[in-house]
Amino acid sequence: MSDPQDVTRLLLAAHAGDEQAHAQLLPLVYDELRRRAGALMRRERAGHTLQPTALVHEAYLR
């Protein structure tokens, strides 16, 4: 994952309406979010159908 200060700076800028910051943010955190989603999904019951990538995408849309 990138430097937390960079992520914080981009989050603040994106929240303030900076579209370029918003576009830069997701690629920086996507892999980490997917890794964490995978860890969470491994603890779910067998046979669940939601995949880590879908979970990250759903969270992004919300």
Secondary structure per residue as TSV (DSSP state, phi and psi in degrees):
chain	resnum	aa	ss	phi	psi
A	1	M	-	360.0	154.8
A	2	S	-	-72.1	171.9
A	3	D	-	-56.9	127.3
A	4	P	H	-55.8	-31.4
A	5	Q	H	-66.7	-37.4
A	6	D	H	-64.4	-43.3
A	7	V	H	-63.5	-43.8
A	8	T	H	-61.1	-44.8
A	9	R	H	-60.2	-44.4
A	10	L	H	-67.7	-38.2
A	11	L	H	-60.5	-45.7
A	12	L	H	-63.7	-43.4
A	13	A	H	-65.9	-42.1
A	14	A	H	-63.8	-41.0
A	15	H	H	-62.5	-31.5
A	16	A	T	-81.4	-0.8
A	17	G	T	104.0	6.5
A	18	D	-	-76.2	105.1
A	19	E	H	-65.7	-34.8
A	20	Q	H	-65.1	-41.0
A	21	A	H	-63.2	-41.3
A	22	H	H	-60.5	-43.9
A	23	A	H	-66.3	-31.5
A	24	Q	H	-79.7	-25.0
A	25	L	H	-70.0	-50.3
A	26	L	H	-58.5	-47.0
A	27	P	H	-60.2	-29.8
A	28	L	H	-69.4	-35.1
A	29	V	H	-108.1	-8.2
A	30	Y	H	-57.3	-50.3
A	31	D	H	-61.3	-40.5
A	32	E	H	-66.7	-42.0
A	33	L	H	-62.1	-42.0
A	34	R	H	-66.0	-40.0
A	35	R	H	-62.3	-44.6
A	36	R	H	-67.3	-38.4
A	37	A	H	-63.0	-39.7
A	38	G	H	-62.0	-41.4
A	39	A	H	-63.6	-40.8
A	40	L	H	-66.8	-41.3
A	41	M	H	-68.7	-29.1
A	42	R	H	-64.8	-21.7
A	43	R	T	-88.2	-4.0
A	44	E	S	-78.0	164.6
A	45	R	-	-62.9	155.5
A	46	A	T	-64.6	143.9
A	47	G	T	90.6	-1.2
A	48	H	-	-65.4	154.9
A	49	T	-	-107.3	-11.3
A	50	L	-	-77.7	129.6
A	51	Q	-	-99.9	155.8
A	52	P	H	-54.2	-42.2
A	53	T	H	-62.1	-43.7
A	54	A	H	-64.2	-37.2
A	55	L	H	-63.6	-44.4
A	56	V	H	-63.3	-43.2
A	57	H	H	-64.5	-41.3
A	58	E	H	-63.7	-42.8
A	59	A	H	-63.6	-39.4
A	60	Y	H	-62.8	-42.1
A	61	L	H	-66.2	-30.0
A	62	R	-	-81.2	360.0
